[in-house]
Amino acid sequence: MSEVKLGIVVSEFNYDITYLMLQKALNHAEFLGAKVVIVVKVPGAYDIPIAVKALLEKHDVDAIVTLGAVIQGETKHDEIVASQASRKIIDLSLEYGKPVTLGIIGPGASRMQALERVEEYARRAVEAAVKLARRLKKLASVEYKGETIIIE
C-alpha cells in the first residue's frame, strides 16, 4: 500500500498548547508510517479552514490534520470559534472527498484541561486521518462482485 501523505494545519493561538500538539502529531504520524509533507501555521483556530482549502486543492496530500486549542473565556467567543471552524472543516472534507480530521480542543476547555488533552487530541486526529486515507484508497480500488466487502 502506498504511503499516506499528510498535511497539518496548526493554530498559533495558544501556541504553548498547539506546539505540543504538533510535536505529538508529528511523532504519531511517523509511528503509523505516514509522511507529513507540509505543516501550515495559521493565526487561530478560526483561520484553519482557509489553509485546509488551500491544501485540499494540492494533489500531494491524502489527508489533513487540524490542530488547535480554543480556551474558554469570559464570553461565548470560544463557542463561536470552535463551532464555525469545525463546521467548515467537515464541509471542506466532504466537498473535496479527502479526510480532514478535527484535533481542536474546546470549546469550554480551561488552559489546564487543554494541556491535559494535548496528546489525546493530537494522536486521535492523526490516527483518524491515516486510517481514513488508507481506507479510501482501498475503497477506490475495490470492485463489487456481489459479496459483502469490509474495508478496514
The 8 nearest C-alpha neighbors of each residue, nearest first, counted from 0:
[[1, 2, 133, 136, 137, 3, 134, 32],
 [2, 0, 3, 133, 136, 4, 33, 32],
 [1, 3, 33, 4, 0, 34, 32, 133],
 [2, 4, 33, 61, 34, 5, 1, 129],
 [5, 3, 34, 60, 61, 35, 33, 36],
 [6, 4, 35, 62, 60, 63, 36, 61],
 [5, 7, 63, 37, 35, 38, 36, 60],
 [6, 8, 38, 64, 63, 65, 39, 9],
 [9, 7, 39, 65, 38, 40, 66, 64],
 [10, 8, 66, 40, 65, 67, 41, 39],
 [9, 11, 43, 41, 67, 44, 12, 42],
 [12, 10, 14, 42, 43, 41, 13, 40],
 [11, 13, 43, 14, 10, 42, 44, 68],
 [14, 12, 15, 16, 11, 17, 68, 10],
 [15, 13, 17, 11, 16, 12, 18, 10],
 [14, 16, 13, 18, 17, 19, 12, 11],
 [15, 17, 14, 19, 18, 13, 114, 20],
 [16, 18, 14, 20, 19, 67, 15, 21],
 [19, 17, 21, 14, 20, 16, 15, 22],
 [18, 20, 22, 17, 21, 16, 23, 117],
 [21, 19, 17, 23, 117, 121, 18, 22],
 [20, 22, 24, 18, 19, 23, 17, 25],
 [21, 23, 19, 25, 24, 20, 26, 18],
 [24, 22, 20, 26, 21, 25, 27, 121],
 [23, 25, 21, 121, 27, 22, 26, 122],
 [26, 24, 22, 28, 23, 27, 21, 29],
 [27, 25, 23, 29, 24, 28, 30, 22],
 [26, 28, 30, 24, 29, 25, 23, 122],
 [29, 27, 33, 31, 25, 30, 26, 24],
 [28, 30, 32, 26, 27, 31, 33, 25],
 [29, 31, 27, 28, 32, 26, 33, 25],
 [32, 30, 28, 29, 33, 27, 126, 129],
 [33, 31, 29, 30, 28, 34, 2, 3],
 [34, 32, 3, 28, 31, 29, 2, 4],
 [33, 35, 4, 36, 5, 3, 29, 28],
 [34, 36, 5, 37, 4, 6, 33, 28],
 [35, 37, 5, 34, 6, 4, 38, 60],
 [38, 36, 6, 35, 7, 39, 5, 60],
 [39, 37, 7, 6, 8, 40, 36, 9],
 [40, 38, 8, 7, 9, 41, 37, 50],
 [39, 41, 9, 10, 8, 11, 38, 42],
 [40, 42, 10, 43, 11, 46, 9, 47],
 [41, 43, 11, 10, 12, 46, 40, 44],
 [44, 42, 10, 12, 46, 45, 41, 11],
 [43, 45, 47, 46, 10, 67, 84, 80],
 [44, 46, 84, 43, 80, 47, 81, 83],
 [47, 45, 44, 43, 48, 49, 41, 42],
 [46, 48, 44, 50, 45, 49, 51, 41],
 [49, 47, 51, 50, 88, 46, 52, 87],
 [50, 48, 52, 51, 47, 46, 53, 54],
 [49, 51, 53, 52, 48, 47, 54, 8],
 [50, 52, 48, 54, 49, 53, 55, 47],
 [53, 51, 55, 49, 50, 54, 48, 56],
 [52, 54, 50, 56, 51, 55, 49, 57],
 [55, 53, 51, 57, 56, 52, 50, 6],
 [56, 54, 52, 57, 53, 51, 95, 60],
 [55, 57, 54, 53, 52, 58, 95, 51],
 [58, 56, 54, 55, 59, 60, 53, 52],
 [57, 59, 60, 56, 55, 61, 54, 4],
 [58, 60, 57, 61, 4, 36, 5, 54],
 [61, 59, 4, 5, 62, 58, 6, 57],
 [60, 62, 4, 5, 132, 3, 97, 59],
 [63, 61, 98, 5, 60, 128, 97, 99],
 [64, 62, 6, 99, 7, 5, 98, 100],
 [63, 65, 7, 100, 99, 124, 125, 6],
 [64, 66, 8, 102, 101, 7, 9, 100],
 [67, 65, 102, 9, 103, 8, 10, 17],
 [66, 68, 103, 10, 44, 17, 9, 104],
 [67, 69, 104, 103, 70, 105, 13, 17],
 [68, 70, 105, 106, 77, 104, 67, 81],
 [71, 69, 108, 109, 68, 110, 105, 106],
 [72, 70, 107, 108, 77, 109, 106, 69],
 [73, 71, 74, 70, 77, 75, 76, 107],
 [72, 74, 71, 75, 76, 77, 70, 107],
 [75, 73, 76, 72, 77, 71, 78, 79],
 [74, 76, 78, 77, 79, 73, 72, 71],
 [75, 77, 79, 78, 74, 80, 72, 71],
 [78, 76, 80, 106, 75, 79, 71, 69],
 [79, 77, 106, 75, 81, 76, 80, 82],
 [78, 80, 76, 82, 77, 81, 83, 75],
 [81, 79, 77, 45, 83, 78, 82, 84],
 [82, 80, 84, 78, 83, 79, 106, 85],
 [83, 81, 79, 85, 80, 84, 78, 86],
 [82, 84, 86, 80, 85, 81, 79, 87],
 [85, 83, 45, 81, 87, 86, 82, 80],
 [84, 86, 88, 82, 87, 83, 81, 89],
 [87, 85, 83, 88, 84, 89, 82, 90],
 [86, 88, 90, 84, 85, 89, 91, 83],
 [87, 89, 85, 91, 90, 86, 48, 84],
 [90, 88, 92, 91, 87, 86, 93, 85],
 [89, 91, 87, 93, 88, 92, 94, 86],
 [92, 90, 94, 88, 89, 93, 95, 87],
 [93, 91, 89, 97, 99, 95, 90, 98],
 [92, 94, 96, 90, 91, 95, 89, 97],
 [93, 95, 91, 92, 96, 90, 97, 89],
 [96, 94, 92, 97, 93, 91, 55, 56],
 [97, 95, 93, 92, 94, 98, 91, 55],
 [96, 98, 92, 95, 62, 99, 61, 93],
 [99, 97, 62, 92, 128, 100, 63, 131],
 [100, 98, 63, 92, 64, 62, 97, 88],
 [101, 99, 64, 124, 128, 65, 98, 63],
 [100, 102, 65, 103, 124, 64, 99, 66],
 [103, 101, 66, 124, 120, 65, 121, 100],
 [102, 104, 67, 66, 68, 101, 105, 65],
 [103, 105, 68, 69, 67, 113, 102, 106],
 [106, 104, 69, 108, 107, 68, 70, 103],
 [105, 107, 78, 77, 69, 108, 81, 71],
 [106, 108, 71, 105, 70, 109, 77, 78],
 [109, 107, 105, 70, 71, 106, 112, 113],
 [108, 110, 112, 111, 70, 71, 113, 107],
 [109, 111, 113, 112, 70, 114, 108, 71],
 [112, 110, 114, 109, 113, 115, 108, 116],
 [113, 111, 109, 115, 114, 110, 108, 116],
 [112, 114, 110, 116, 115, 111, 108, 109],
 [115, 113, 111, 117, 116, 112, 16, 110],
 [114, 116, 112, 113, 117, 111, 118, 119],
 [115, 117, 113, 119, 114, 118, 120, 112],
 [118, 116, 20, 114, 120, 119, 115, 121],
 [117, 119, 121, 120, 116, 122, 23, 20],
 [118, 120, 122, 116, 121, 117, 123, 115],
 [119, 121, 102, 123, 122, 117, 118, 116],
 [122, 120, 24, 118, 124, 20, 123, 119],
 [121, 123, 119, 125, 124, 120, 24, 118],
 [122, 124, 126, 120, 125, 121, 127, 119],
 [123, 125, 102, 127, 121, 100, 126, 122],
 [126, 124, 128, 122, 123, 127, 64, 24],
 [125, 127, 123, 129, 128, 124, 122, 130],
 [126, 128, 130, 124, 125, 129, 131, 123],
 [129, 127, 125, 131, 126, 130, 62, 100],
 [128, 130, 132, 126, 127, 131, 133, 125],
 [131, 129, 127, 133, 132, 128, 126, 134],
 [130, 132, 134, 128, 133, 129, 127, 135],
 [131, 133, 129, 135, 134, 130, 61, 128],
 [134, 132, 136, 130, 131, 135, 129, 137],
 [133, 135, 137, 131, 136, 132, 138, 130],
 [134, 136, 138, 132, 137, 133, 131, 139],
 [137, 135, 133, 139, 134, 138, 132, 140],
 [138, 136, 134, 140, 135, 139, 141, 133],
 [137, 139, 135, 141, 140, 136, 134, 150],
 [138, 140, 136, 137, 141, 135, 142, 134],
 [139, 141, 137, 138, 142, 136, 135, 143],
 [142, 140, 138, 139, 137, 143, 148, 136],
 [141, 143, 144, 140, 139, 138, 148, 145],
 [142, 144, 145, 141, 146, 148, 147, 140],
 [145, 143, 146, 142, 147, 148, 141, 140],
 [146, 144, 143, 147, 148, 142, 141, 149],
 [147, 145, 144, 148, 143, 149, 142, 141],
 [146, 148, 149, 145, 143, 144, 150, 142],
 [147, 149, 146, 150, 143, 141, 145, 144],
 [150, 148, 151, 147, 138, 146, 134, 141],
 [149, 151, 134, 148, 138, 137, 135, 141],
 [150, 134, 149, 130, 133, 137, 131, 138]]
